[in-house]
C-alpha cells in the first residue's frame, strides 16, 4: 500500500464562494485502472472514521 501526504487547495470564485480542489497522483489512478477514456469514479465518505474512499466505477 502506497501512502502520500497531499494538500487541499482552496479557491475563491468571483462571487465569493470557496471551492476545495485536490490533485490525485496519476500513479494512484493508473493502479485502479482509471484512464482518459474510462474515467468514472465513485467517492464515499465514512464519517465515523473520517475516511474518503475513491473507487473506479464498475
N, C-alpha and C positions, 0 to 999 in steps of 0.2 A: 504494500500500500504506500502510495506516494502522498506526501503532505506538503503544502506550501502556505505561507502566510501572505495574504493579499490585503490591499487597502481598498475600501469603497470610496469612490469619488462622488461628490455631491455637486450638482449644477443648478443654478437658479435660472429660470426661464424669464422671458421678458415681462410676464405677468406677475412674477414674484414667487411662483411655486418652486419647490425644490424637488429634484429628481435624483435618486441614487443610481449609480452605474457600477458594474463590476465586470472586469475582464477575466474570463476563464482561460487558462493556458490551453493553447491548441493541442499540446501533447495529451492533456486530460480528455479533450473531446475526441481525439484520434483513438484513444483507448476504449471508448464506449461506442465507437462507430459513427459519430456524427460527421457528416460531410456537407459540402455546399449544396449537394443535390438532395440529401436526406438529413434535414436539419431540425426536425421537430423533437423537442424535449419535453419532459414532464417535470415540474418542480413541486415539491411537497415540503411543508414546514411541520415539524414536530415541536409544538410549543412547550411540551413537558421537558424536553431535553435541549431546547434551543438549537436544533439542528435543521438545516435545509438540505434536502435530498434532491439531486438532479439525476434524472434517468433518461435514456433515449426512449422516445415513444415507440412502442412496438405496433 
